[in-house]
Each structure stands twice: as C-alpha cells, then as structure tokens.
Amino acid sequence: QIERALRDRNEALEAADRLKSEFVSHISYHLRTPLNSIIGFGEILEQEFFGPLNPRQHEYSSGLLVASHQLLMLVNDIIDIATIEAGNLQLDRAPTNVFAMLNAVADLARNLVHESGVSLQIDCPHKHSVILVDSRRMKQVMFNLLSNAFRFSHTGAEVTIGANHITGKDGGEICQLWVRDTGTGIDGDFQQDMFDTFKSRARKGRDQGAGIGLALVRRLTELHGGWVEVTSQPGAGTLVTCNLPQSTATRSAQPAASIPKRDVA
C-alpha cells in the first residue's frame, strides 16, 4: 500500500509538472503575438511614417519600444525554459568559428555598452578555432551572461568575453566560453542557487531580474554536454565559464593566430 501510494504521488507530481510546463508555454506563445504587434506599431510611430513627432513623443515611443523588446526577450526565455523542461528542445549543432561567434555577441551587446558606461572587450587567443555547437543557442548563452555582467557592473567597469581550449581529465578537448566582469561580485551562498529557475538578486538601485537568463545558461550548456563554473568574490568581480566538451568536433587545421583583446566599447 505504501509503495502504491508513493507511485501514485510520483505520477501526480509528474503530471502537475507537465501541466505547468504546457501552461507556461501556451500562455507565453499567446503573449508573443500581441507583443509583436505592439513593437510593429511602435516602430511605425518612431520612424514617423504618418507624420513628425515632437521630442516628448519620441521619448515615449522610444520607451515603448525598449520595454516591449525587453518583455519579448523575457517571454522567449520562458518559452525556451518550458521547452527544455518538456524535453522538446533540439540542438542544431554545426562547426562554428569561435571568434566570429564572440564578435556577433559583442555586436548584439552594443546597446548595453552605450547605456551602462561599461567597456566590453573580446579575448580570443585562437582566431581560427572551430567548435561543434548550436551557434544560435550559444550566442543566447553568452548574451545572457553579458547582460548579467552589465547589470552588476558600475560605470567605468570592464566586462570581457572570451574563449580558450583546455585538455580535460580524460584527455579530451574542452572549449571554455567565459564572461568576466569587475563588478560587485556574488556572495558565496547565492552562487549555489544563481542558475536555478526564478532565482535572482537585485543590485542596489535597480529592479530584480526574473531569474530566467542564468537558468537558461545552465540548461543550454548542459544540453551541449557541458557544465558551468563560477568564480567570484564580493567586490572583486565575477568569472562565469561554460565548459563544452569537444570530443566529436575538429578544430581548424589553420595555425592558431594570437590576437590582442578587441575593445568594442
């Protein structure tokens, strides 16, 4: 009887978890459609297709677009989390140039650079290095890490996005994609929970995040067969490293070209 009760309880919990994921995915999908309409109409206003706007109107339409894009990114992240939890997210792996991928992520982060007053650099010693990953998903991972680094960095601080290769304990190659900042750092207690869904903390004077971005970082890295490591101390900045085993990947036959850090600020 106890065994049957435990089995029934486990099945009920699994059903509840499945219903939760389906509900989140369903609601998020229907949120995205009207959001796209709001963004479309906001862009029409901002570009003055139907007449000029005064400075105050430009300020309002610009604020509308920024808030809408932020909400759309959050909805997309929630959909991704629900898809991963349901076991339905499939990776599209392909040989990817690491340096080109990091440059693309840095370009996506230009607005963060200009708005925050924080400098951004790229540190990739091997310009021709190629890894086997889903490049779109890894760009999402690195951008989420950059967003978090900027959120907890003060004006004048420095954020660096980089990559390097190491040899694992089994002799296999591991590509390390990392983001380092000189910001406020992370308490040791929170480091244990920072990659859990809906876990977040707020910097003084700023709103608390939704706790989705870092959860996606961990989930997408693990889908690639990797793991995430954090090194941080309060007041001394943070280094987050995504370790991606490359046992089935081949690196470029071209000689590695050492390049200096690129400042994209």
Secondary structure, DSSP 8 states (H G I E B T S, - for coil): -HHHHHHHHHHHHHHHHHHHHHHHHHHHHHHHHHHHHHHHHHHHHHTTTTS---HHHHHHHHHHHHHHHHHHHHHHHHHHHHHHHTT------EEEEHHHHHHHHHHHTHHHHHHHT-EEEEE-S-TT-EEEE-HHHHHHHHHHHHHHHHHT--TT-EEEEEEEEEE-TTS-EEEEEEEEE-SS---HHHHTTTTSTT-----TTS----S-HHHHHHHHHHHTT-EEEEEE-TTS-EEEEEEEE-TT----SS-------EE--
